[in-house]
Amino acid sequence: MTHDPRLTPARGDLAARHLQGRVAADRFVAGETFEVRDPQAPLRRAPAPDAPLETEALMGERVMVYETSDEGWAWGQLESDGYVGYLPANALGRPGAAPTHKVAVVRTLVFPGPSIKLPPAAALPLGARVAIAREDGALAVTAAGGFVPARHLARLEARADDAVAVAERFLGAPYLWGGKTGLGIDCSGLVQVALAACGIACPRDSDMQERAFPAATEPLRRGDLLFWRGHVAIARDAASIIHANAFHMAVTIEPAADAVARSRASGSEITSVRRPAPGPQ
């Protein structure tokens, strides 16, 4: 049986205990649950700061950690989408109060006290999760003692009703392979973040996304996903798309015909169009 290494916590020397009998490894461990404490944490292919960025984990995400090295790297699997890789151990902590809210804007600020005149302590990306203990005027107070503009938050169960509108908030954000925030985002990261805001579970990479959703019927509708080999875009309507792309090195809106022609000129054709189903309400 072939296991996708992106989603399988197994190496030659170590693997998750639940994989015992299914994969070969020198030893198997149960793992321990940690939580992302930084606004976002890089998940890399190898335990090195210059290793390729695979994806990013956002504040409040849970991670099953199977090994923490002396060099400060935690090897584990994200609970949200199952991605496996190496994160900085100092970006993680033991789970605290359960998150109650999520960031509903592209980026918000956390202040160390009840005044927006104070120097911000952190900046949180869309989708980051926080535990809110109380409100102090227009600010929500986190269980950790930070103060966040309440209007920038939504309850965890809240659902956006238009993934395209969520994606459009990232317009102009720089293209970053493996990125998932307004500081840098890639094509499949944009799709995953936009769909997650609508309560639709979505894998991380474009090939996984193409397999996860049913084929769309004609004509092209708002929210449909257009796939090329190694790339994905979101239809805004029958004639335009939004996508994070390496041609513009940014999240851009352009005529679908232009993107199709440019890709065809480089030898790449659309492989499919998919239509994500609405998430549970």
Backbone as numpy.savetxt, mean C-alpha at the origin, in Angstrom:
# Nx Ny Nz CAx CAy CAz Cx Cy Cz
5.23 -28.26 -5.84 4.38 -27.07 -5.84 5.27 -25.83 -5.84
4.93 -24.85 -6.67 5.69 -23.62 -6.74 5.03 -22.57 -5.85
5.85 -21.91 -5.03 5.35 -20.89 -4.14 5.90 -19.53 -4.57
5.03 -18.55 -4.62 5.46 -17.19 -4.98 6.28 -16.64 -3.82
7.57 -16.35 -4.04 8.40 -15.87 -2.93 7.95 -14.54 -2.37
7.19 -13.76 -3.15 6.69 -12.48 -2.66 5.65 -12.67 -1.56
4.99 -13.84 -1.56 3.89 -14.09 -0.64 4.13 -15.29 0.27
5.32 -15.84 0.21 5.62 -17.06 0.98 6.78 -16.80 1.93
6.54 -16.79 3.24 7.61 -16.54 4.21 8.49 -17.78 4.39
9.33 -18.00 3.40 10.20 -19.18 3.42 11.53 -18.86 2.76
12.60 -19.21 3.45 13.96 -19.13 2.91 14.58 -20.51 3.13
15.76 -20.70 2.62 16.41 -21.99 2.81 16.72 -22.29 4.26
16.99 -21.23 5.03 17.38 -21.44 6.42 16.23 -21.26 7.40
15.11 -20.68 6.95 14.05 -20.32 7.88 12.71 -20.20 7.14
11.65 -20.65 7.82 10.32 -20.51 7.22 9.28 -20.43 8.33
8.09 -19.96 7.96 6.98 -19.90 8.91 6.56 -21.31 9.28
6.19 -21.48 10.53 5.83 -22.82 11.03 4.65 -23.41 10.28
3.71 -22.57 9.86 2.53 -23.11 9.17 2.88 -23.69 7.79
4.11 -23.46 7.33 4.54 -24.01 6.04 5.30 -25.32 6.19
5.46 -25.79 7.41 6.20 -27.03 7.62 5.51 -28.19 6.90
6.29 -28.95 6.16 5.76 -30.03 5.35 5.42 -29.60 3.94
5.42 -28.29 3.68 5.10 -27.77 2.35 6.31 -27.15 1.67
7.27 -26.67 2.47 8.49 -26.09 1.91 9.68 -26.68 2.65
10.85 -26.59 2.04 12.08 -27.07 2.68 12.78 -25.90 3.36
13.15 -26.08 4.63 13.88 -25.06 5.37 14.60 -25.73 6.53
15.67 -25.10 6.99 16.44 -25.66 8.11 15.65 -25.63 9.41
14.85 -24.61 9.60 14.03 -24.53 10.82 12.76 -23.73 10.53
11.77 -23.96 11.39 10.48 -23.31 11.24 10.13 -22.61 12.56
9.58 -21.40 12.46 9.22 -20.63 13.66 7.80 -20.12 13.52
7.18 -19.85 14.67 5.79 -19.39 14.68 5.67 -17.93 14.30
6.66 -17.14 14.66 6.60 -15.71 14.37 5.91 -14.94 15.48
6.13 -13.62 15.49 5.51 -12.73 16.47 4.91 -11.53 15.74
3.76 -11.07 16.25 3.07 -9.95 15.62 3.63 -8.62 16.10
3.96 -7.77 15.14 4.41 -6.40 15.43 3.51 -5.44 14.66
3.68 -4.16 14.96 2.90 -3.11 14.32 3.85 -2.05 13.78
3.51 -1.50 12.62 4.32 -0.42 12.05 4.07 0.84 12.87
5.13 1.41 13.42 5.03 2.61 14.24 5.42 3.87 13.48
6.25 3.75 12.45 6.62 4.90 11.63 5.49 5.24 10.67
5.44 6.48 10.16 4.41 6.82 9.17 4.36 5.85 8.01
5.53 5.48 7.48 5.62 4.41 6.49 6.98 3.74 6.65
7.03 2.47 6.35 8.26 1.71 6.50 8.56 0.98 5.20
9.80 1.06 4.70 10.14 0.35 3.47 10.23 -1.15 3.70
9.67 -1.91 2.78 9.86 -3.37 2.79 10.76 -3.67 1.60
11.93 -4.22 1.89 12.95 -4.41 0.86 13.16 -5.89 0.55
13.76 -6.11 -0.60 14.00 -7.47 -1.08 15.08 -8.17 -0.28
16.02 -7.39 0.24 17.15 -7.93 1.00 17.41 -7.01 2.19
18.12 -7.51 3.22 18.35 -6.71 4.42 19.49 -5.71 4.23
19.24 -4.70 3.42 20.23 -3.67 3.15 19.49 -2.39 2.74
19.98 -1.23 3.17 19.26 0.02 2.86 19.25 0.37 1.38
20.17 -0.22 0.61 20.18 0.05 -0.83 19.57 -1.09 -1.64
18.93 -2.04 -0.97 18.23 -3.12 -1.68 16.97 -2.57 -2.32
16.50 -3.18 -3.42 15.29 -2.69 -4.09 14.10 -2.60 -3.14
13.33 -1.51 -3.29 12.11 -1.33 -2.53 11.00 -2.16 -3.17
10.41 -3.06 -2.40 9.34 -3.91 -2.91 7.96 -3.26 -2.70
7.77 -2.70 -1.50 6.52 -2.02 -1.18 6.77 -1.23 0.09
5.72 -0.57 0.57 5.80 0.15 1.82 4.68 -0.30 2.74
4.98 -0.38 4.04 3.97 -0.67 5.04 3.63 0.63 5.74
2.35 0.87 5.98 1.91 2.13 6.56 1.63 1.99 8.05
1.70 3.11 8.75 1.49 3.11 10.20 0.20 2.36 10.55
0.30 1.52 11.57 -0.85 0.77 12.04 -0.99 -0.60 11.43
-0.23 -0.88 10.35 -0.28 -2.22 9.75 0.38 -3.23 10.67
-0.15 -4.43 10.67 0.44 -5.53 11.44 1.40 -6.32 10.55
2.46 -6.80 11.17 3.48 -7.58 10.48 3.80 -8.81 11.31
3.78 -9.98 10.69 4.23 -11.20 11.37 5.73 -11.31 11.14
6.50 -11.17 12.20 7.96 -11.16 12.10 8.51 -12.54 12.48
9.33 -13.09 11.60 9.90 -14.41 11.83 11.37 -14.36 12.25
12.00 -13.22 12.03 13.40 -13.09 12.43 13.76 -11.61 12.53
14.51 -11.26 13.58 15.09 -9.92 13.70 16.59 -10.09 13.81
17.32 -9.47 12.91 18.77 -9.66 12.85 19.50 -8.69 13.77
20.75 -9.00 14.05 21.58 -8.11 14.85 21.85 -6.79 14.13
21.69 -6.81 12.81 21.91 -5.60 12.01 20.67 -4.69 11.96
19.58 -5.12 12.63 18.42 -4.24 12.72 17.36 -4.44 11.65
17.32 -5.65 11.04 16.31 -5.92 10.02 15.33 -6.97 10.53
14.04 -6.72 10.27 13.00 -7.68 10.62 12.50 -8.32 9.33
12.55 -9.65 9.30 12.05 -10.37 8.13 10.68 -10.91 8.46
9.67 -10.53 7.66 8.33 -10.96 7.99 7.36 -10.76 6.85
6.08 -10.87 7.19 5.00 -10.84 6.20 3.94 -9.84 6.65
3.53 -8.95 5.72 2.49 -7.98 6.03 1.14 -8.66 6.13
0.38 -8.29 7.14 -0.95 -8.87 7.31 -1.91 -8.39 6.23
-1.74 -7.16 5.76 -2.71 -6.56 4.84 -2.76 -7.24 3.48
-1.59 -7.45 2.86 -1.59 -8.05 1.52 -0.68 -9.26 1.38
-0.07 -9.70 2.49 0.72 -10.92 2.48 2.13 -10.78 1.94
2.57 -9.55 1.67 3.90 -9.38 1.07 4.98 -9.72 2.09
6.05 -10.34 1.61 7.16 -10.80 2.46 8.42 -10.01 2.12
9.15 -9.63 3.15 10.42 -8.95 2.91 11.04 -8.46 4.20
11.98 -7.54 4.04 12.76 -7.04 5.17 12.38 -5.59 5.46
12.06 -5.32 6.74 11.74 -3.97 7.18 12.73 -3.54 8.26
12.98 -2.24 8.41 13.80 -1.79 9.52 13.12 -2.14 10.84
13.82 -2.84 11.71 13.21 -3.28 12.96 12.80 -2.09 13.82
13.52 -0.97 13.72 13.18 0.18 14.55 11.94 0.92 14.07
11.37 0.50 12.93 10.10 1.06 12.46 8.91 0.31 13.04
9.17 -0.79 13.77 8.13 -1.65 14.30 8.10 -1.60 15.82
6.96 -1.97 16.38 6.83 -2.07 17.82 5.76 -3.09 18.16
5.67 -3.41 19.43 4.60 -4.32 19.87 3.25 -3.65 19.64
2.25 -4.41 19.26 0.94 -3.79 19.01 0.43 -3.04 20.23
-0.06 -1.83 19.97 -0.63 -1.03 21.04 -2.14 -1.06 20.96
-2.76 0.07 21.29 -4.22 0.16 21.20 -4.66 -0.10 19.76
-5.76 -0.81 19.61 -6.24 -1.15 18.27 -6.62 0.12 17.51
-6.19 0.24 16.25 -6.55 1.42 15.46 -8.07 1.58 15.36
-8.51 2.82 15.40 -9.93 3.14 15.28 -10.22 3.97 14.03
-9.20 4.69 13.54 -9.37 5.60 12.43 -8.25 5.42 11.40
-8.47 5.97 10.23 -7.46 5.95 9.19 -7.35 7.35 8.58
-6.20 7.64 8.03 -5.99 8.92 7.36 -6.75 8.91 6.04
-7.54 9.94 5.80 -8.41 9.98 4.62 -7.99 11.05 3.61
-6.85 11.68 3.85 -6.29 12.65 2.91 -4.91 12.16 2.49
-4.36 12.74 1.43 -3.08 12.24 0.93 -1.99 12.31 2.00
-2.00 13.36 2.83 -1.02 13.47 3.91 -1.55 14.41 4.97
-1.38 14.03 6.22 -1.75 14.89 7.33 -0.58 15.00 8.30
-0.69 15.94 9.22 0.38 16.19 10.19 -0.05 15.76 11.58
0.94 15.31 12.35 0.73 14.97 13.75 1.49 16.01 14.57
0.77 16.70 15.45 1.38 17.72 16.29 1.62 17.16 17.70
2.68 17.60 18.37 2.99 17.06 19.69 2.10 17.60 20.81
1.28 18.60 20.51 0.39 19.18 21.50 -0.83 19.77 20.84
-1.74 20.39 21.61 -3.02 20.86 21.08 -2.94 22.22 20.38
-1.96 22.37 19.51 -1.82 23.62 18.75 -1.18 23.33 17.40
-1.79 23.87 16.34 -1.21 23.67 15.00 -0.02 24.58 14.77
0.32 25.43 15.76 1.50 26.28 15.65 2.76 25.55 16.09
2.58 24.38 16.71 3.73 23.60 17.15 4.39 22.93 15.95
5.71 22.73 16.00 6.37 21.99 14.91 5.82 20.57 14.83
5.38 20.12 13.66 4.82 18.77 13.54 5.83 17.70 13.96
5.30 16.65 14.58 6.15 15.53 14.99 6.26 14.48 13.91
5.27 14.42 13.01 5.27 13.41 11.95 4.25 13.81 10.89
4.37 13.18 9.72 3.41 13.34 8.64 2.93 11.96 8.23
1.63 11.76 8.24 1.05 10.44 7.98 0.42 10.39 6.59
0.63 9.28 5.86 0.05 9.14 4.52 -1.37 8.61 4.54
-2.06 8.78 3.43 -3.39 8.23 3.26 -3.36 6.73 3.53
-4.29 6.26 4.35 -4.37 4.85 4.68 -3.70 4.46 5.97
-2.86 5.35 6.53 -2.24 5.06 7.82 -3.33 4.92 8.87
-3.10 4.04 9.85 -4.12 3.76 10.86 -3.66 4.24 12.23
-4.58 4.85 12.97 -4.25 5.37 14.30 -5.37 5.03 15.27
-5.00 4.94 16.53 -5.98 4.75 17.60 -6.29 6.12 18.20
-7.54 6.55 18.11 -7.94 7.84 18.64 -8.59 7.64 20.01
-8.05 8.37 21.00 -8.55 8.24 22.36 -9.65 9.25 22.67
-9.53 10.46 22.09 -10.51 11.51 22.38 -10.35 12.64 21.37
-11.21 13.62 21.44 -11.10 14.80 20.59 -10.84 16.03 21.46
-10.08 16.95 20.92 -9.75 18.20 21.59 -10.02 19.32 20.59
-11.25 19.80 20.55 -11.64 20.79 19.57 -11.59 20.18 18.17
-10.83 20.81 17.28 -10.72 20.34 15.89 -9.65 19.27 15.73
-9.01 18.89 16.83 -7.93 17.91 16.78 -8.36 16.61 17.43
-7.94 15.51 16.85 -8.15 14.18 17.43 -6.86 13.78 18.13
-6.98 13.24 19.32 -5.81 12.88 20.12 -5.60 11.37 20.04
-4.43 10.97 19.59 -4.13 9.55 19.46 -3.80 8.93 20.81
-3.88 7.61 20.87 -3.52 6.91 22.10 -2.06 7.14 22.47
-1.24 7.46 21.46 0.18 7.73 21.71 0.44 9.18 22.10
-0.62 10.02 22.10 -0.45 11.39 22.55 -0.25 12.41 21.45
-0.42 12.03 20.19 -0.30 12.98 19.09 -1.63 13.65 18.80
-1.56 14.81 18.17 -2.75 15.58 17.83 -2.86 15.71 16.31
-3.97 15.21 15.76 -4.17 15.15 14.31 -5.45 15.91 13.96
-5.46 16.69 12.87 -6.72 17.32 12.45 -7.82 16.29 12.27
-8.89 16.44 13.03 -9.95 15.43 13.00 -10.58 15.30 11.62
-10.65 16.39 10.86 -11.29 16.34 9.55 -10.44 15.56 8.54
-9.20 15.23 8.89 -8.34 14.44 8.02 -8.46 12.94 8.25
-9.30 12.56 9.19 -9.44 11.15 9.56 -10.83 10.63 9.22
-10.92 9.32 9.09 -12.20 8.64 8.92 -12.18 7.38 9.77
-13.34 6.94 10.18 -13.41 5.67 10.91 -12.87 4.55 10.04
-12.33 3.52 10.67 -11.76 2.41 9.90 -12.77 1.81 8.94
-14.03 1.75 9.35 -15.04 1.10 8.52 -15.55 2.00 7.40
-15.16 3.26 7.38 -15.63 4.17 6.34 -15.10 3.75 4.98
-15.91 3.94 3.94 -15.55 3.53 2.59 -15.73 4.70 1.63
-14.69 5.01 0.87 -14.84 5.95 -0.24 -15.67 5.26 -1.31
-16.42 6.03 -2.11 -17.28 5.41 -3.11 -16.75 5.51 -4.53
-15.54 6.09 -4.70 -15.01 6.26 -6.05 -13.49 6.13 -6.01
-12.98 4.98 -6.45 -11.54 4.74 -6.44 -10.79 5.71 -7.34
-11.43 6.14 -8.41 -10.79 7.08 -9.32 -10.56 8.41 -8.62
-11.54 8.88 -7.88 -11.39 10.14 -7.15 -10.27 10.04 -6.12
-10.13 8.88 -5.49 -9.02 8.69 -4.55 -7.69 8.77 -5.30
-7.59 8.08 -6.41 -6.36 8.09 -7.19 -6.01 9.50 -7.66
-7.02 10.29 -7.99 -6.78 11.65 -8.49 -6.16 12.55 -7.43
-6.31 12.20 -6.16 -5.66 12.99 -5.11 -4.13 12.91 -5.21
-3.63 11.87 -5.87 -2.18 11.68 -6.01 -1.63 12.32 -7.28
-2.47 13.03 -8.01 -2.03 13.63 -9.27 -0.78 14.48 -9.05
0.25 14.19 -9.84 1.52 14.92 -9.73 2.51 14.30 -8.78
2.10 13.32 -7.97 3.04 12.66 -7.06 4.14 11.98 -7.88
5.38 12.01 -7.42 6.46 11.40 -8.19 6.33 9.89 -8.26
6.80 9.34 -9.38 6.82 7.88 -9.54 7.95 7.30 -8.70
7.63 6.31 -7.89 8.63 5.61 -7.08 8.32 4.13 -7.10
9.24 3.35 -7.63 9.07 1.90 -7.65 8.89 1.40 -6.22
7.79 0.73 -5.96 7.50 0.20 -4.63 6.81 1.16 -3.70
6.62 2.43 -4.11 6.04 3.43 -3.24 4.53 3.32 -3.11
4.00 3.84 -2.00 2.56 3.78 -1.75 2.03 5.06 -1.12
2.80 6.18 -1.20 2.37 7.42 -0.58 2.52 8.58 -1.55
2.03 9.75 -1.12 2.15 10.93 -1.94 3.58 11.40 -2.13
4.51 10.88 -1.34 5.93 11.20 -1.53 6.52 10.42 -2.68
5.85 9.38 -3.12 6.31 8.54 -4.22 5.46 7.29 -4.29
5.01 6.95 -5.50 4.07 5.83 -5.64 4.25 5.21 -7.01
4.02 3.90 -7.12 4.10 3.26 -8.43 2.71 2.87 -8.91
2.65 2.26 -10.09 1.34 2.03 -10.73 0.45 1.12 -9.91
0.99 0.00 -9.45 0.16 -0.93 -8.70 -0.09 -0.44 -7.28
0.85 0.36 -6.73 0.62 0.97 -5.42 -0.55 1.93 -5.46
-0.66 2.71 -6.54 -1.77 3.63 -6.70 -3.09 2.87 -6.75
-3.12 1.79 -7.50 -4.34 0.97 -7.59 -4.68 0.38 -6.23
-3.69 -0.17 -5.53 -3.95 -0.81 -4.25 -4.48 0.20 -3.23
-3.85 1.36 -3.15 -4.27 2.37 -2.18 -5.67 2.88 -2.50
-5.95 3.13 -3.78 -7.26 3.65 -4.18 -8.37 2.64 -3.89
-8.12 1.37 -4.21 -9.14 0.36 -3.96 -9.32 0.10 -2.46
-8.22 0.11 -1.72 -8.32 -0.11 -0.27 -9.18 0.96 0.39
-9.09 2.20 -0.10 -9.90 3.28 0.45 -11.39 3.01 0.24
-11.71 2.22 -0.76 -13.09 1.86 -1.06 -13.50 0.52 -0.45
-12.62 -0.04 0.36 -12.92 -1.31 1.01 -12.76 -2.52 0.12
-11.99 -2.39 -0.96 -11.77 -3.50 -1.89 -10.38 -4.07 -1.66
-10.31 -5.32 -1.23 -9.03 -5.98 -1.03 -8.30 -6.10 -2.36
-7.01 -5.77 -2.36 -6.28 -5.74 -3.62 -4.86 -6.20 -3.38
-4.35 -7.13 -4.17 -2.95 -7.55 -4.06 -2.01 -6.38 -4.38
-0.71 -6.58 -4.16 0.23 -5.48 -4.30 0.72 -5.25 -5.73
1.09 -6.30 -6.44 1.75 -6.13 -7.73 0.76 -6.28 -8.88
1.10 -5.68 -10.04 0.15 -5.64 -11.15 -0.21 -7.03 -11.68
0.74 -7.97 -11.70 0.40 -9.31 -12.18 -0.57 -10.00 -11.24
-0.43 -9.76 -9.93 -1.36 -10.32 -8.96 -2.74 -9.67 -9.12
-2.74 -8.37 -9.34 -4.00 -7.65 -9.51 -4.75 -8.13 -10.75
-4.03 -8.38 -11.81 -4.67 -8.83 -13.05 -5.37 -10.18 -12.85
-4.77 -11.04 -12.02 -5.37 -12.34 -11.75 -6.52 -12.25 -10.75
-6.55 -11.18 -9.94 -7.49 -11.12 -8.83 -8.89 -10.68 -9.21
-9.01 -9.94 -10.32 -10.30 -9.32 -10.65 -10.87 -9.89 -11.95
-12.20 -9.90 -12.08 -12.83 -10.44 -13.28 -12.63 -9.54 -14.49
-12.67 -10.14 -15.66 -12.53 -9.38 -16.90 -13.71 -8.43 -17.06
-13.42 -7.26 -17.61 -14.46 -6.26 -17.84 -15.15 -6.50 -19.18
-16.39 -6.12 -19.25 -17.11 -6.18 -20.51 -17.12 -4.78 -21.13
-17.30 -4.71 -22.42 -17.34 -3.41 -23.10 -18.62 -2.65 -22.71
-18.61 -1.32 -22.74 -17.45 -0.48 -23.01 -16.63 -0.23 -21.74
-15.49 0.44 -21.90 -14.64 0.79 -20.77 -15.41 1.70 -19.82
-15.36 1.35 -18.52 -16.08 2.13 -17.52 -15.11 2.78 -16.53
-15.59 3.82 -15.87 -14.81 4.46 -14.81 -14.46 3.42 -13.75
-13.20 3.35 -13.38 -12.75 2.40 -12.36 -12.22 1.10 -12.91
-12.39 0.84 -14.20 -11.80 -0.36 -14.80 -10.27 -0.27 -14.74
-9.63 -1.40 -14.69 -8.17 -1.47 -14.65 -7.65 -1.98 -15.99
-6.74 -1.24 -16.59 -6.12 -1.62 -17.85 -4.73 -2.16 -17.55
-4.44 -3.35 -18.05 -3.17 -4.00 -17.75 -2.31 -4.16 -19.00
-1.05 -3.85 -18.84 0.00 -4.22 -19.76 0.94 -5.12 -18.98
1.88 -5.74 -19.63 2.86 -6.54 -18.89 3.69 -5.60 -18.01
3.54 -5.76 -16.69 4.30 -4.95 -15.75 3.72 -3.57 -15.49
2.50 -3.30 -15.93 1.93 -1.97 -15.71 0.42 -2.06 -15.60
-0.16 -1.08 -14.84 -1.60 -1.02 -14.70 -2.01 0.45 -14.62
-3.17 0.76 -15.19 -3.73 2.10 -15.15 -5.21 1.99 -14.79
-5.79 3.10 -14.33 -7.20 3.14 -13.94 -7.95 4.01 -14.93
-9.05 3.49 -15.46 -9.87 4.27 -16.39 -10.66 5.33 -15.63
-10.59 6.57 -16.12 -11.42 7.65 -15.57 -12.78 7.67 -16.28
-12.76 7.31 -17.53 -13.95 7.20 -18.35 -13.56 6.37 -19.57
-14.37 6.39 -20.61 -14.08 5.55 -21.78 -12.86 6.02 -22.57
-12.38 7.25 -22.28 -11.33 7.80 -23.13 -10.07 8.23 -22.39
-10.08 8.26 -21.04 -8.90 8.73 -20.32 -8.56 7.83 -19.15
-7.30 7.87 -18.74 -6.80 7.04 -17.65 -5.98 7.89 -16.69
-5.81 7.37 -15.47 -4.87 7.93 -14.52 -3.93 6.80 -14.11
-2.64 7.10 -14.07 -1.67 6.07 -13.68 -0.36 6.71 -13.23
0.33 6.01 -12.34 1.71 6.35 -11.99 2.59 5.66 -13.01
3.41 6.42 -13.71 4.17 5.79 -14.80 5.56 6.37 -14.93
6.46 5.54 -15.41 7.86 5.92 -15.52 8.13 6.81 -16.73
7.18 6.92 -17.66 7.36 7.82 -18.81 7.30 9.28 -18.33
6.27 9.60 -17.55 6.15 10.95 -17.00 6.86 11.08 -15.65
7.23 9.96 -15.05 7.81 9.91 -13.71 6.91 10.59 -12.68
5.60 10.37 -12.85 4.62 10.98 -11.96 3.27 10.32 -12.18
2.34 10.62 -11.29 0.95 10.23 -11.50 0.34 11.24 -12.45
-0.19 10.75 -13.55 -0.70 11.65 -14.59 -2.05 11.16 -15.11
-2.80 12.10 -15.67 -4.02 11.80 -16.42 -3.69 12.03 -17.90
-4.08 11.08 -18.75 -3.84 11.26 -20.18 -4.87 10.47 -20.97
-5.04 10.80 -22.25 -5.94 10.00 -23.08 -5.48 8.54 -23.13
-6.42 7.63 -22.99 -6.07 6.22 -23.04 -5.39 5.88 -24.38
-5.84 6.51 -25.46 -5.27 6.22 -26.78 -3.79 6.58 -26.84
-3.38 7.65 -26.14 -1.97 8.04 -26.14 -1.12 6.99 -25.43
-1.61 6.51 -24.28 -0.85 5.50 -23.53 -0.77 4.19 -24.31
-1.87 3.82 -24.95 -1.88 2.59 -25.75 -0.90 2.70 -26.91
-0.89 3.83 -27.60 0.01 4.02 -28.74 1.47 4.03 -28.30
1.75 4.70 -27.20 3.13 4.76 -26.71 3.63 3.37 -26.32
2.78 2.61 -25.63 3.17 1.26 -25.23 3.33 0.35 -26.45
2.43 0.50 -27.42 2.52 -0.33 -28.64 3.81 -0.04 -29.38
4.24 1.22 -29.39 5.47 1.59 -30.08 6.70 0.95 -29.42
6.57 0.65 -28.13 7.69 -0.01 -27.42 7.51 -1.52 -27.37
6.48 -2.03 -28.08 6.28 -3.47 -28.18 5.38 -4.07 -27.12
4.62 -3.23 -26.42 3.76 -3.73 -25.35 2.30 -3.44 -25.65
1.47 -4.47 -25.60 0.04 -4.34 -25.84 -0.74 -4.56 -24.54
-1.95 -4.02 -24.48 -2.82 -4.29 -23.34 -3.08 -5.79 -23.26
-2.92 -6.36 -22.07 -3.14 -7.79 -21.89 -4.57 -8.09 -21.43
-5.19 -7.15 -20.69 -6.57 -7.35 -20.28 -7.12 -6.08 -19.65
-8.44 -6.04 -19.52 -9.13 -4.99 -18.77 -9.94 -5.70 -17.70
-9.79 -5.25 -16.47 -10.46 -5.90 -15.34 -11.35 -4.92 -14.62
-12.36 -5.47 -13.92 -13.35 -4.63 -13.24 -13.48 -5.06 -11.78
-12.82 -4.33 -10.86 -12.93 -4.70 -9.44 -14.37 -4.58 -8.93
-14.73 -5.52 -8.10 -16.07 -5.48 -7.51 -16.06 -4.57 -6.30
-17.19 -3.90 -6.02 -17.27 -3.06 -4.80 -17.01 -3.90 -3.56
-16.39 -3.27 -2.57 -16.12 -3.97 -1.31 -17.38 -4.08 -0.47
-17.33 -4.89 0.59 -18.49 -5.06 1.47 -18.80 -3.77 2.20
-20.07 -3.50 2.39 -20.49 -2.27 3.08 -20.80 -2.58 4.54
